[in-house]
Amino acid sequence: MKGKDVESLTKLLKQHEVGLSAVKANRLLMSMGMLEEATRESSTRPGVTKTYKRLTEAGLDFGVNEENPQSPDQTTPYYYKDSFAELGQRLLTAAASED
């Protein structure tokens, strides 16, 4: 059972001393099938499509998609603090296999 205590990817990467940037970690999470890009219409510019990232079904084992208060049609992924050590290890393994 995962806890409800969540944090941003950037903060958890630093706290767990995972030597990856959030950009690289997001790219790895996408290649692992845990994160995906979604789209929505811009609320201020008609005809413009915005992209954002959200956790997939597999990614929901490690976090939640929380509604973005600035853009209600968009979510932002946050990760469980109590299971991030495992996710951090998976990210490091995936990064090492890329090299």
N, C-alpha and C positions, 0 to 999 in steps of 0.2 A: 504494500500500500504506500503510495507516494504522499508526501506531506503537501500542505497548501502553501508553504513558504516558498515563494518564487523570487527570482532575481534576473536581471538582464544578462545576456551572454557575455558582454564585455566585462562586467564586474566579476562574474563567476570564473572566467578565464584567468583574471588577475588573482583572485583569491586562491585558486587551486594551482597557481603557477604553471598553467598550461601555456607553453611558449608559442601560441598562435594568436594572430589578430582575429578580431570578430569577422572581418571580411573573409579571411581564409577559412575560419571555422564554419561560416555559413556556406561557403562553396563546398566544403567537405560534407556538411550535413545534407546538402542538396544531392551530392553524388551518392550518399549513403541511403537516399530515399526518405530521410527524416524531415526535410524541409522542402517547400516548393514555392514557386513564384505564382502569385495570383494577380488579377487585374481588377481595377474599378474605374469608373468614370470620374474625372476631376469635378469637384464641386464648384470650382471657380472658373474653369476654362472649358466651356462646352466643346465636345468632340475630342478632348484630350484624355488619353487613357494613362492611368498611373499604375505602377507595379509595386507590389509589396511581398514580403515573405510570410509564410504561415507554416506551422507544423503539420505534417501529414499524420495519418493514423499511427504509423510506426513512431513518429516523433513525439506523439502525445504520451508515450511511456515516460518521457523525460521532461515534459513541460506542458504548458497550456497556451492557447491563443487568447489573448485578452483584447477586448475591443479598444481601439485607439480613440481617446476622447476627442482629439482634433478631427478625426475622420471616422465617423460611426460605421461606415461601410467597410472599414479596414481593421484587421487585427494585427497585433504585435506578439511575437513569441516571447515567452518568459519561461525560464527553466527552473525545475525543482532543485533547491539547495541540497536536499538530502540524497539525491541520486546523481549529482553532477560529477562526482569523482569517477563513476563508471563511464559517463558520457565523455568526460575529458580523456580517459584512457582510450576509448574508441576513436576519438578524434586524433590523438597522437599516433595510434596504430595506422589509421587511414593516411595521415600525412606522411608517415615513414614509408608506406607502400607506394606513394607517389614518386618518391625520390629515386 
